[in-house]
């Protein structure tokens, strides 16, 4: 790649990063709308091939999408809200319950510890349990009442469908305009790279969306049937965070274990919990991921985790949204750069 072209591309990337950092909260509904447009564009193309105009197809797809989202929210929010509020109310009592669970084990250690050491252990346990309960209460209460600003919720609810509709209606026009602005000499290379990125993103985004949905329903039903307190809340969290490899599974497992200490009596419930998470991991690894996501996406799990963490740290929620698309673009750029390097005179030693 010539030095001048590389400089232009680097300058464009720098401008985009600076604007994203400065306007992160403003850009969030537009980023969500863009993802919705990308996600639903094949449905619009399918309707268009069957005689619908692009505008009518975009309106039908957006309205159907909104109705599905509203129906899901109407069914889930009352239950999630009830369990989240109950969790906040029960956290102060959880401190005493945690001490009561550990107290028998401390009593067994009493003959081997002096009174001063045993008192210090009890005090440390009590203060740690109180701090954890208070921290969890703050997190859950913030998520319920102010985790996302009201203005952000309104902007997402109002602007995302509007942006999504215009993205769907004008998608082909936007793609053609961008293609027309590219330098003619670089256009074939950029088209090839864009097609590769689009293939990766389409497979990953649509596959992960279905994967998270299936796992959320599975874990919510399984944990609730096992008798886990807040099973619906923990199950939904486990499934919806499954797009971050391994993180959702381990978070859900730890939350289920902690909740099970205060809600399960006997080994039967624990056996069901272990079975739910074991079958869930097998289902995800050997059935859902190969069928829904596929093995040829080319985004390694560690690369996805790093991208999501880095995006969230730099740009907050907007960074999480654009982390995987950015990771896909960077992975393609690295692969193309390595291919160009291997054909260079420097690599050949000339």
BELGI-V374466 format. One record per helix or strand of 2 or more residues. SS is the DSSP state (A for helix, B for strand). FROM is the first residue (numbers start at 1). LEN is the number of residues. If there is no record, write none. Layout:
ss=SS from=FROM len=LEN
ss=SS from=FROM len=LEN
This chain:
ss=A from=3 len=20
ss=A from=24 len=26
ss=A from=54 len=59
ss=A from=115 len=31
ss=A from=150 len=32
ss=A from=184 len=43
ss=A from=231 len=13
ss=A from=247 len=17
ss=A from=267 len=27
ss=A from=301 len=15
ss=A from=317 len=26
ss=A from=345 len=4
